[in-house]
């Protein structure tokens, strides 16, 4: 199957019917014909092809509208699998997912830093080969590989143009992996892949325009409009971490001053805590860090906040306010239906979200904009790898 599956899907009517089953299944042939305005014989013959190909299957009998009970159709989720890679900057995570985003394998391996482009590619190949060896019996059902990584990615050519945290440029991921494994490969920026994954399998389901914001050691976002990722002309759409919030603020890794991520990302939260402790503020953090300020991280601030530490709660709340300012700018620019917040800092949950929501409610222009649907990610630490899988699925199911 493999490459052929994609060719097979190119027919417009097949895609329309397949998506109907994916979104509405269990669904009967008669209902598909009614919804799509295709003739019943056309639906029947395409359904037969889709069943023969293994993409869909017949399920339980539906309710009868008088007469014989119709046979219902659903996606054959274990008919095919996709490999998803979350590549760096600290480790490589790899998953094997079915067509419904069910994760059948998850493993992770630390990167030995510093790494060269060749070493990174070699390691990605070895992880993929390891998974293929483990799932030999399913090998024919694996239809492609999705790769998500930080930095700027040329999605057309599947090249990592710039991966700042690894100090690497121009890694020909797609070409290398396609040659080695003879499978279609899609490469995408991690925040953008996450956004697509949220729409397919997470908190973005059912919304027509979604911005997924990843708040970790930096801040990035992916924009999905009508099911499609928006990249911009030079692949940098969504780089909201470098939105200027305070021109007199701290210098950012990008060279500019007062970027959003210097105020709301994990390292900024840790910095703020260190500063407050250095001037003698009382906090549970002193004990948790063993009195060593250098041991304070965003995660530790979160831990202290959960234990009721007021200073830590205040710091996370104020990070939420800054994030809310950035997101208000984003709402005024794009007016999305839903915003999803994920990444390590999002683990702070409601403490962070309260600051975000109250800021948007205070600053956004209209009543409805003030009530923009803001949610936390539901995909956890597999969000990036699941996003990588959805790169392939969105192509497979695309109309
Ligand atoms: Zn910046």
Boltz pocket constraint, residues with backbone or C-beta under 6 A from the ligand:
constraints:
  - pocket:
      binder: B
      contacts: [[A, 241], [A, 242], [A, 243], [A, 252], [A, 253], [A, 254], [A, 255], [A, 256], [A, 259]]
      max_distance: 6.0
